[in-house]
Amino acid sequence: MNSKAKPTFDVDIAVVGGGPGGLATAAAVHAACNEDVSVEVYESYKGYRLQGAGVLMQPNVQYALEAIHPKLLKKFETHSITHTGVDMFLEDGTCDVSIPTGSSGNDRELFDKYGKAPFLLGWHEIRQLLFDHLPNGIVRFNTQVTHYEEDDEGVMVHFSGRTPPRRAKLLVGADGYFSKVRSQCLDDGPPDFVGTVMWRARVPWQEGMPHPDTGPAWLFGNVRPWPLDHKTRFGMLFKIGTLDNTKDRSWCWVLSAPIELVRAAGVAFDPYAKDMKSLQGESGGADSALRNAEKVFSDFPDSIMDIVRSTDPSTVTQHGLYMRHLGHNQYSPTSAHPSTPKQGTPVKPMSKPSAVAHDDSSQGSREGKDEAWGRGCVTLLGDAAHATIPNGQGLSLAIEDAVVLAWHLQQQGVCQSALRSYEKERPPRVKAIHEKGTDSATPEDKEGLLFKPYFKPLWRQQSPQDGQSNKHCIVNFEL
């Protein structure tokens, strides 16, 4: 009697994207499943280099890191800093108001109640700490994914150049705003451009900046009313937590402007042109990211622009801001497997019936029914799933995603049902964070969204019975 041969796999879980979300996925799965589940992360760059600005890490992401392992959170805390306050300047350079850190009574109450407070760490440092937490060999650099082929058992991931394909049981797309995995899996178009262009850079401390140890952050622009929205032209300068090998670049500046003012300054920007989505200035020439920033903010006070003008052009990044509005996904998950594309040809929508299960009663609206983050053996995470504006919660939600996904894999095994459980659980919380935000949150929302939620520890094995695999991974403190 002939029997169907059991499929063989190179790896259990393939992760596309070696940013914080992809690295957190590998770390969370490794914590949850130990050596029983193999993971590989594919990163297109040859290695990590200093880039990005700083991230305000609220208690919710601290809980998520702690769920991966308490030692990981401790490393983040060790290298982080908190600011003494914020000085807000008008566009003419006049200091409008100074706000000491913790001046809000609510902030002090939350710290006393939960024992946690927000801290600052560089985006590059976050990525490096997650990378250092992983066993050797999990991240494969200089490995650019071009497409994948899927069948009932798994996926074959293909790469550019001569890198041979890898067969995996599951595929996780953690490849950012313009995710290739999402494009093939859902074919639902790019995220929405929110009408804002941003510049970021890392710089050393220099004379004229706030005191290197006790100085406040600076905020420039039309700072009234507060909180700022992303239709306002503003600039920020602040210190961030670093590692020993990056402490000479411990300050960040960020500039942000609406597209109308960018174009009025003579800077061309097409939010969907391939070469304009993100511009890393290398030469300092007329079209570099730094020169564009100088044009758009030429009338800002010298106290900030002297710092900008003295920045190494190769370290400046220019990019648009994009968002996916949950509950408005035009794609409905009614199919399960992709057509097999030939390299370089368009990917067509999938056509087979879906086994995706959704609880239509949980929300009473669209988001529980047609917010598709994956199908078949493929799922999405972080900005690839739910891109948002950079307020610190984009990265935080990606790490939350990783923890919740790993928990479902721990409870159900490396299978499609674990992906569907993860996809069913996450949208309500992500949508609440998107809508409530952090700067504009009421004290009640801030506590409920950022301080109360925590995550069951992945590093301590739980049986499906103890963990209640069909229940929400996030639970509330009982005080």
Secondary structure, 3 states (H helix, E strand, C coil): CCCCCCCCCCEEEEEECCCHHHHHHHHHHHHHHHHHCCEEEECCCCCCCCCCCEEEECHHHHHHHHHHCHHHHHHHHHHCECCCEEEEECCCCCEEEEEECCCCHHHHHHHHHHCCCCEEEEHHHHHHHHHHHCCCCCEECCCCEEEEEECCCCEEEEECCCCCCEEEEEEEECCCCCCHHHHHHCCCCCCEEEEEEEEEEEECCCCCCCCCCCCCEEEEECCCCCCCCCCCCEEEEEECCCCHHHHHHCEEEEEEEEHHHHHHCCCCCCCCCCCCCEEECCCCCCCCHHHHHHHHCCCCCHHHHHHHHCCCHHHCEEEEEEECCCCCCCCCCCCCCCCCCCCCCCCCCCCCCCCCCCCCCCCCCCHHHHCCCEECCEEECCHHHHCCCCCCHHHHHHHHHHHHHHHHHHHHCCCHHHHHHHHHHHHHHHHHHHHHCCCCCCHHHHHHHHHCEEECCCCCCCCHHHHCCCCCCEEECCC
